Amino acid sequence: MMTNQEALSAYAAMAALTEQMVQAASASDWDTLVALEQRVAVHVQALRAEPAQSMTGADRERKIELIRQMLNADRQIRDLTMPWMAQLSKLISSTGTERRVVNAYGNV
């Protein structure tokens, strides 16, 4: 069973990783962003595998603060990645349209 301190350490590690994810997204370093996201997922799986222990006092406040930090970082990451995702979607759509035109009319 994971102790409260071990759980808090996992939350702190995830918060630090999400901050690194913000930096990677800011630099358009998508490979690093994905690698960091995978590292966060390892911590999430470890926390899910353990029965949840209730936290009180300072431990609970620390957990709440770390979750808030992660949510803030997540919002920043989404703000940075949404334009890129829209551009990628447009490119994919354009490529699909081009392919349909070539299939319909052949190479001109």
DSSP file with accessible surface (Angstrom, degrees, kcal/mol):
  #  RESIDUE AA STRUCTURE BP1 BP2  ACC     N-H-->O    O-->H-N    N-H-->O    O-->H-N    TCO  KAPPA ALPHA  PHI   PSI    X-CA   Y-CA   Z-CA
    1    1 A M              0   0  150      0, 0.0     2,-0.3     0, 0.0    49,-0.1   0.000 360.0 360.0 360.0 134.6    0.0    0.0    0.0
    2    2 A M        -     0   0   32     49,-0.2     2,-0.1    45,-0.1    51,-0.1  -0.576 360.0-132.5 -76.5 132.1    1.3    3.4   -1.0
    3    3 A T     >  -     0   0   67     -2,-0.3     4,-2.5     1,-0.1     5,-0.2  -0.361  25.0-107.3 -76.4 165.2    1.8    5.9    1.9
    4    4 A N  H  > S+     0   0   36      1,-0.2     4,-2.8     2,-0.2     5,-0.2   0.888 122.0  52.6 -59.4 -38.7    0.6    9.4    1.8
    5    5 A Q  H  > S+     0   0  109      2,-0.2     4,-2.2     1,-0.2    -1,-0.2   0.895 108.9  49.0 -66.7 -38.0    4.1   10.6    1.3
    6    6 A E  H  > S+     0   0  105      2,-0.2     4,-2.0     1,-0.2    -2,-0.2   0.913 112.3  48.8 -66.3 -40.1    4.7    8.3   -1.6
    7    7 A A  H  X S+     0   0   12     -4,-2.5     4,-2.5     2,-0.2    -2,-0.2   0.931 111.0  49.7 -65.1 -44.1    1.5    9.4   -3.2
    8    8 A L  H  X S+     0   0   12     -4,-2.8     4,-2.7     1,-0.2    -1,-0.2   0.887 108.4  53.7 -62.4 -36.8    2.4   13.1   -2.7
    9    9 A S  H  X S+     0   0   77     -4,-2.2     4,-2.4     2,-0.2    -1,-0.2   0.900 108.5  49.5 -62.8 -39.9    5.8   12.3   -4.3
   10   10 A A  H  X S+     0   0   11     -4,-2.0     4,-2.5     2,-0.2    -2,-0.2   0.929 111.7  48.0 -65.0 -43.6    4.0   10.9   -7.3
   11   11 A Y  H  X S+     0   0   40     -4,-2.5     4,-2.5     1,-0.2    -2,-0.2   0.911 111.9  50.1 -63.1 -40.9    1.8   14.0   -7.5
   12   12 A A  H  X S+     0   0   34     -4,-2.7     4,-2.4     2,-0.2    -1,-0.2   0.907 110.0  50.4 -64.3 -41.0    4.9   16.2   -7.2
   13   13 A A  H  X S+     0   0   32     -4,-2.4     4,-2.5     2,-0.2    -2,-0.2   0.922 111.1  48.8 -63.2 -42.7    6.6   14.3  -10.0
   14   14 A M  H  X S+     0   0    8     -4,-2.5     4,-2.6     2,-0.2    -2,-0.2   0.904 110.0  51.7 -64.5 -39.8    3.6   14.6  -12.2
   15   15 A A  H  X S+     0   0    3     -4,-2.5     4,-1.8     2,-0.2    -1,-0.2   0.919 111.2  47.6 -63.3 -41.6    3.4   18.4  -11.5
   16   16 A A  H  X S+     0   0   50     -4,-2.4     4,-1.9     1,-0.2    -2,-0.2   0.917 112.3  49.7 -65.4 -41.3    7.1   18.8  -12.5
   17   17 A L  H  X S+     0   0    5     -4,-2.5     4,-2.1     1,-0.2    -2,-0.2   0.895 107.8  53.0 -65.8 -38.7    6.6   16.7  -15.6
   18   18 A T  H  X S+     0   0   14     -4,-2.6     4,-1.9     2,-0.2    -1,-0.2   0.865 106.5  53.5 -67.5 -31.5    3.6   18.7  -16.7
   19   19 A E  H  X S+     0   0   71     -4,-1.8     4,-1.9     2,-0.2    -1,-0.2   0.908 108.8  49.4 -65.5 -39.2    5.6   21.9  -16.3
   20   20 A Q  H  X S+     0   0   80     -4,-1.9     4,-2.5     1,-0.2    -2,-0.2   0.864 107.0  56.4 -65.5 -33.7    8.2   20.4  -18.6
   21   21 A M  H  X S+     0   0   15     -4,-2.1     4,-2.8     2,-0.2    -2,-0.2   0.889 103.7  53.0 -64.6 -38.5    5.4   19.5  -21.0
   22   22 A V  H  X S+     0   0   11     -4,-1.9     4,-2.7     2,-0.2    -2,-0.2   0.935 110.0  48.4 -60.2 -45.2    4.4   23.2  -21.1
   23   23 A Q  H  X S+     0   0  134     -4,-1.9     4,-1.6     2,-0.2    -2,-0.2   0.915 111.9  48.8 -62.7 -42.2    8.0   24.1  -22.0
   24   24 A A  H  <>S+     0   0    7     -4,-2.5     5,-3.1     2,-0.2    -2,-0.2   0.925 112.4  47.9 -64.3 -43.3    8.1   21.4  -24.7
   25   25 A A  H ><5S+     0   0    3     -4,-2.8     3,-1.5     1,-0.2    -2,-0.2   0.900 108.8  54.7 -64.4 -38.6    4.8   22.6  -26.2
   26   26 A S  H 3<5S+     0   0   75     -4,-2.7    -1,-0.2     1,-0.3    -2,-0.2   0.850 112.0  44.1 -61.7 -33.5    6.0   26.2  -26.1
   27   27 A A  T 3<5S-     0   0   74     -4,-1.6    -1,-0.3    -5,-0.2    -2,-0.2   0.349 112.7-120.6 -91.3   4.7    9.1   25.1  -28.1
   28   28 A S  T < 5 +     0   0   75     -3,-1.5     2,-1.3     1,-0.2    -3,-0.2   0.833  61.2 151.7  54.7  34.9    6.9   23.0  -30.5
   29   29 A D     >< +     0   0   67     -5,-3.1     4,-2.2     1,-0.2    -1,-0.2  -0.668  13.4 169.9 -94.7  79.7    8.9   20.0  -29.4
   30   30 A W  H  > S+     0   0   51     -2,-1.3     4,-2.4     1,-0.2    -1,-0.2   0.826  70.0  56.6 -67.8 -33.6    6.2   17.4  -29.9
   31   31 A D  H  > S+     0   0  137      2,-0.2     4,-2.3     1,-0.2    -1,-0.2   0.931 110.4  44.7 -64.0 -43.5    8.4   14.4  -29.5
   32   32 A T  H  > S+     0   0   56      2,-0.2     4,-2.9     1,-0.2     5,-0.3   0.908 110.5  55.6 -66.5 -39.9    9.5   15.5  -26.0
   33   33 A L  H  X S+     0   0   19     -4,-2.2     4,-2.4     1,-0.2    -2,-0.2   0.935 109.8  45.6 -57.6 -46.2    5.9   16.4  -25.2
   34   34 A V  H  X S+     0   0   67     -4,-2.4     4,-2.2     2,-0.2    -1,-0.2   0.919 112.2  51.0 -64.9 -42.9    4.7   12.9  -26.0
   35   35 A A  H  X S+     0   0   44     -4,-2.3     4,-1.7     1,-0.2    -2,-0.2   0.919 111.8  47.3 -62.0 -41.8    7.6   11.3  -24.0
   36   36 A L  H  X S+     0   0    8     -4,-2.9     4,-2.2     1,-0.2    -1,-0.2   0.899 108.7  54.7 -66.5 -39.4    6.8   13.4  -21.0
   37   37 A E  H  X S+     0   0  111     -4,-2.4     4,-2.2    -5,-0.3    -1,-0.2   0.903 106.5  51.9 -60.9 -38.0    3.2   12.6  -21.3
   38   38 A Q  H  X S+     0   0  121     -4,-2.2     4,-1.4     1,-0.2    -1,-0.2   0.882 107.5  52.1 -66.0 -36.7    4.1    8.9  -21.2
   39   39 A R  H  X S+     0   0  137     -4,-1.7     4,-1.3     1,-0.2    -1,-0.2   0.888 108.5  50.7 -66.9 -38.1    6.1    9.4  -18.0
   40   40 A V  H  X S+     0   0   23     -4,-2.2     4,-2.3     1,-0.2     3,-0.3   0.925 105.1  57.7 -62.8 -41.4    3.1   11.1  -16.4
   41   41 A A  H  X S+     0   0   42     -4,-2.2     4,-2.7     1,-0.2    -1,-0.2   0.848  99.9  57.8 -60.0 -33.8    1.0    8.1  -17.4
   42   42 A V  H  X S+     0   0   90     -4,-1.4     4,-2.0     1,-0.2    -1,-0.2   0.928 108.6  45.5 -62.2 -43.4    3.3    5.8  -15.4
   43   43 A H  H  X S+     0   0   55     -4,-1.3     4,-2.4    -3,-0.3    -2,-0.2   0.903 111.2  52.7 -66.4 -40.4    2.7    7.8  -12.3
   44   44 A V  H  X S+     0   0   42     -4,-2.3     4,-2.6     1,-0.2    -2,-0.2   0.934 109.2  49.5 -61.2 -44.4   -1.0    7.9  -12.9
   45   45 A Q  H  X S+     0   0  129     -4,-2.7     4,-1.7     1,-0.2    -1,-0.2   0.898 109.6  51.7 -61.9 -40.3   -1.1    4.1  -13.3
   46   46 A A  H  X S+     0   0   43     -4,-2.0     4,-0.7     1,-0.2    -1,-0.2   0.916 111.5  46.9 -63.6 -41.1    0.9    3.6  -10.1
   47   47 A L  H >< S+     0   0   31     -4,-2.4     3,-0.7     1,-0.2    -2,-0.2   0.891 112.0  50.3 -67.9 -38.7   -1.6    5.8   -8.2
   48   48 A R  H 3< S+     0   0  205     -4,-2.6    -1,-0.2     1,-0.2    -2,-0.2   0.797 103.8  59.7 -68.3 -29.8   -4.6    4.0   -9.7
   49   49 A A  H 3< S+     0   0   80     -4,-1.7    -1,-0.2    -5,-0.2    -2,-0.2   0.701  98.2  70.6 -72.2 -20.1   -3.2    0.6   -8.7
   50   50 A E  S << S-     0   0   65     -3,-0.7     2,-0.1    -4,-0.7     3,-0.1  -0.771  93.3-106.1-100.3 143.7   -3.2    1.6   -5.0
   51   51 A P        -     0   0   80      0, 0.0     2,-0.3     0, 0.0   -49,-0.2  -0.422  45.5-106.0 -63.9 138.3   -6.2    2.0   -2.9
   52   52 A A        -     0   0  103     -4,-0.1     2,-0.4    -2,-0.1    -4,-0.0  -0.508  31.9-156.0 -70.2 129.7   -6.8    5.6   -2.2
   53   53 A Q        -     0   0   66     -2,-0.3     2,-0.2   -50,-0.1    -3,-0.0  -0.883  22.8-114.5-103.0 140.5   -6.0    6.8    1.3
   54   54 A S        -     0   0  107     -2,-0.4     2,-0.4     1,-0.0   -50,-0.1  -0.505  29.6-151.6 -74.6 139.9   -7.7    9.8    2.7
   55   55 A M        -     0   0   18     -2,-0.2     2,-0.3     4,-0.1    -1,-0.0  -0.882  12.9-172.9-110.6 147.4   -5.4   12.7    3.3
   56   56 A T    >>  -     0   0  108     -2,-0.4     3,-1.1     4,-0.0     4,-0.9  -0.877  45.9  -6.0-132.3 164.4   -6.0   15.4    5.9
   57   57 A G  H 3> S-     0   0   52     -2,-0.3     4,-2.2     1,-0.2     5,-0.2  -0.182 125.4  -1.7  59.9-135.0   -4.4   18.7    6.9
   58   58 A A  H 3> S+     0   0   81      1,-0.2     4,-2.5     2,-0.2    -1,-0.2   0.837 132.6  56.4 -63.2 -35.5   -1.2   19.8    5.2
   59   59 A D  H <> S+     0   0   47     -3,-1.1     4,-2.4     2,-0.2    -1,-0.2   0.933 108.9  46.6 -62.8 -44.7   -1.0   16.6    3.0
   60   60 A R  H  X S+     0   0  133     -4,-0.9     4,-2.5     1,-0.2    -2,-0.2   0.922 112.3  49.8 -64.0 -43.8   -4.4   17.2    1.6
   61   61 A E  H  X S+     0   0  110     -4,-2.2     4,-2.4     2,-0.2    -1,-0.2   0.899 110.7  50.3 -62.4 -39.9   -3.7   20.9    0.9
   62   62 A R  H  X S+     0   0  115     -4,-2.5     4,-2.6     2,-0.2    -2,-0.2   0.924 110.0  50.1 -64.3 -43.7   -0.4   19.9   -0.8
   63   63 A K  H  X S+     0   0   60     -4,-2.4     4,-2.4     1,-0.2    -2,-0.2   0.931 111.1  49.2 -60.6 -45.0   -2.2   17.3   -3.0
   64   64 A I  H  X S+     0   0   44     -4,-2.5     4,-2.5     1,-0.2    -2,-0.2   0.922 111.2  49.5 -60.8 -44.5   -4.8   19.9   -3.9
   65   65 A E  H  X S+     0   0   83     -4,-2.4     4,-2.3     1,-0.2    -1,-0.2   0.911 110.7  49.7 -63.1 -42.4   -2.1   22.5   -4.8
   66   66 A L  H  X S+     0   0    1     -4,-2.6     4,-2.3     2,-0.2    -1,-0.2   0.913 110.7  49.9 -64.2 -40.1   -0.3   19.9   -7.0
   67   67 A I  H  X S+     0   0   59     -4,-2.4     4,-2.6     1,-0.2    -2,-0.2   0.918 109.8  51.4 -64.5 -41.2   -3.5   19.0   -8.8
   68   68 A R  H  X S+     0   0  153     -4,-2.5     4,-2.4     1,-0.2    -2,-0.2   0.907 108.8  51.4 -61.5 -41.3   -4.2   22.7   -9.4
   69   69 A Q  H  X S+     0   0   60     -4,-2.3     4,-2.5     2,-0.2    -1,-0.2   0.919 110.9  48.1 -60.8 -43.2   -0.7   23.1  -10.9
   70   70 A M  H  X S+     0   0   29     -4,-2.3     4,-2.7     2,-0.2    -2,-0.2   0.903 111.3  49.7 -65.6 -40.4   -1.3   20.2  -13.2
   71   71 A L  H  X S+     0   0  104     -4,-2.6     4,-2.2     2,-0.2    -1,-0.2   0.901 111.3  49.4 -65.3 -39.3   -4.6   21.5  -14.3
   72   72 A N  H  X S+     0   0   60     -4,-2.4     4,-2.2     2,-0.2    -2,-0.2   0.930 112.4  47.4 -64.4 -44.4   -3.1   24.9  -15.0
   73   73 A A  H  X S+     0   0    0     -4,-2.5     4,-2.8     1,-0.2    -2,-0.2   0.916 109.8  53.9 -63.3 -40.5   -0.3   23.3  -17.0
   74   74 A D  H  X S+     0   0   72     -4,-2.7     4,-2.6     2,-0.2    -1,-0.2   0.915 107.9  49.9 -60.4 -42.3   -2.8   21.2  -18.9
   75   75 A R  H  X S+     0   0  119     -4,-2.2     4,-2.5     2,-0.2    -1,-0.2   0.929 111.4  48.7 -62.6 -42.9   -4.7   24.4  -19.9
   76   76 A Q  H  X S+     0   0   67     -4,-2.2     4,-1.9     2,-0.2    -2,-0.2   0.912 110.8  50.6 -63.9 -40.9   -1.5   26.0  -21.1
   77   77 A I  H  X S+     0   0   14     -4,-2.8     4,-2.6     2,-0.2     5,-0.2   0.928 110.6  48.9 -62.8 -45.3   -0.6   22.9  -23.1
   78   78 A R  H  X S+     0   0  117     -4,-2.6     4,-2.5     1,-0.2    -2,-0.2   0.918 109.3  52.8 -61.2 -42.1   -4.0   22.8  -24.7
   79   79 A D  H  < S+     0   0  107     -4,-2.5    -1,-0.2     1,-0.2    -2,-0.2   0.861 114.9  42.4 -61.4 -34.2   -3.7   26.6  -25.6
   80   80 A L  H  X S+     0   0   65     -4,-1.9     4,-0.6    -5,-0.2    -2,-0.2   0.816 119.3  41.8 -81.1 -32.5   -0.4   25.9  -27.2
   81   81 A T  H  X S+     0   0   21     -4,-2.6     4,-3.0    -5,-0.2     5,-0.2   0.751  95.8  75.6 -90.5 -23.3   -1.3   22.7  -29.0
   82   82 A M  H  X S+     0   0  113     -4,-2.5     4,-2.6    -5,-0.2     5,-0.2   0.915  96.7  47.6 -59.5 -45.2   -4.8   23.6  -30.3
   83   83 A P  H  > S+     0   0   83      0, 0.0     4,-2.4     0, 0.0    -1,-0.2   0.926 114.2  48.3 -61.2 -39.4   -3.5   25.9  -33.1
   84   84 A W  H  X S+     0   0   87     -4,-0.6     4,-2.7     2,-0.2    -2,-0.2   0.917 111.7  49.4 -64.9 -42.2   -1.1   23.1  -34.2
   85   85 A M  H  X S+     0   0   92     -4,-3.0     4,-2.7     2,-0.2    -1,-0.2   0.898 110.5  50.4 -64.3 -39.4   -3.8   20.5  -34.1
   86   86 A A  H  X S+     0   0   64     -4,-2.6     4,-2.4    -5,-0.2    -1,-0.2   0.917 111.7  48.2 -64.6 -41.1   -6.1   22.7  -36.2
   87   87 A Q  H  X S+     0   0  137     -4,-2.4     4,-2.4     2,-0.2    -2,-0.2   0.918 112.3  48.6 -64.9 -43.2   -3.3   23.2  -38.7
   88   88 A L  H  X S+     0   0   62     -4,-2.7     4,-2.7     2,-0.2     5,-0.2   0.920 110.9  50.6 -62.9 -43.7   -2.6   19.5  -38.8
   89   89 A S  H  X S+     0   0   78     -4,-2.7     4,-2.6     2,-0.2    -2,-0.2   0.915 110.4  49.6 -60.7 -42.5   -6.3   18.8  -39.3
   90   90 A K  H  X S+     0   0  163     -4,-2.4     4,-2.7     2,-0.2    -2,-0.2   0.916 111.4  49.4 -62.9 -42.1   -6.5   21.2  -42.1
   91   91 A L  H  X S+     0   0  104     -4,-2.4     4,-2.6     2,-0.2    -2,-0.2   0.928 112.0  47.6 -63.9 -44.6   -3.4   19.6  -43.7
   92   92 A I  H  X S+     0   0  108     -4,-2.7     4,-2.4     2,-0.2    -2,-0.2   0.924 113.2  48.6 -63.4 -43.5   -4.9   16.1  -43.4
   93   93 A S  H  X S+     0   0   71     -4,-2.6     4,-2.5    -5,-0.2    -2,-0.2   0.921 111.6  49.8 -62.7 -43.2   -8.2   17.3  -44.8
   94   94 A S  H  X S+     0   0   65     -4,-2.7     4,-2.7     2,-0.2    -2,-0.2   0.912 110.6  49.7 -62.2 -42.9   -6.4   19.0  -47.7
   95   95 A T  H  X S+     0   0   59     -4,-2.6     4,-2.4     2,-0.2    -1,-0.2   0.909 110.9  50.0 -63.9 -40.8   -4.4   15.9  -48.5
   96   96 A G  H  X S+     0   0   12     -4,-2.4     4,-2.2     2,-0.2    -2,-0.2   0.908 111.4  48.3 -64.1 -41.6   -7.6   13.8  -48.4
   97   97 A T  H  X S+     0   0   63     -4,-2.5     4,-2.4     2,-0.2    -2,-0.2   0.931 110.9  50.9 -64.2 -44.3   -9.3   16.2  -50.8
   98   98 A E  H  X S+     0   0  128     -4,-2.7     4,-2.5     1,-0.2    -2,-0.2   0.916 109.6  50.8 -58.9 -43.0   -6.3   16.2  -53.1
   99   99 A R  H  X S+     0   0  150     -4,-2.4     4,-2.6     1,-0.2    -1,-0.2   0.913 109.5  50.0 -63.4 -41.0   -6.3   12.4  -53.1
  100  100 A R  H  X S+     0   0  155     -4,-2.2     4,-2.3     2,-0.2    -1,-0.2   0.901 110.7  49.9 -65.8 -38.1  -10.1   12.3  -54.0
  101  101 A V  H  X S+     0   0   76     -4,-2.4     4,-3.2     2,-0.2     5,-0.5   0.934 111.6  47.8 -65.0 -45.4   -9.5   14.8  -56.9
  102  102 A V  H  X S+     0   0   51     -4,-2.5     4,-2.5     1,-0.2    -2,-0.2   0.924 113.0  48.9 -61.8 -42.6   -6.6   12.7  -58.3
  103  103 A N  H  < S+     0   0  127     -4,-2.6    -1,-0.2    -5,-0.2    -2,-0.2   0.888 117.1  42.0 -64.5 -36.9   -8.7    9.5  -58.0
  104  104 A A  H  < S+     0   0   72     -4,-2.3    -2,-0.2    -5,-0.2    -1,-0.2   0.891 134.4  15.3 -76.6 -41.7  -11.7   11.2  -59.7
  105  105 A Y  H  < S-     0   0  185     -4,-3.2    -3,-0.2    -5,-0.2    -2,-0.2   0.493  97.8-132.3-115.0  -8.7   -9.8   13.1  -62.5
  106  106 A G     <  -     0   0   32     -4,-2.5     2,-0.3    -5,-0.5    -1,-0.2  -0.049  51.6 -37.5  77.3 173.5   -6.3   11.5  -62.6
  107  107 A N              0   0  146     -4,-0.1    -5,-0.0     1,-0.0    -4,-0.0  -0.565 360.0 360.0 -71.3 131.2   -3.1   13.4  -62.6
  108  108 A V              0   0  180     -2,-0.3    -2,-0.1     0, 0.0    -1,-0.0  -0.740 360.0 360.0-102.3 360.0   -3.4   16.5  -64.7
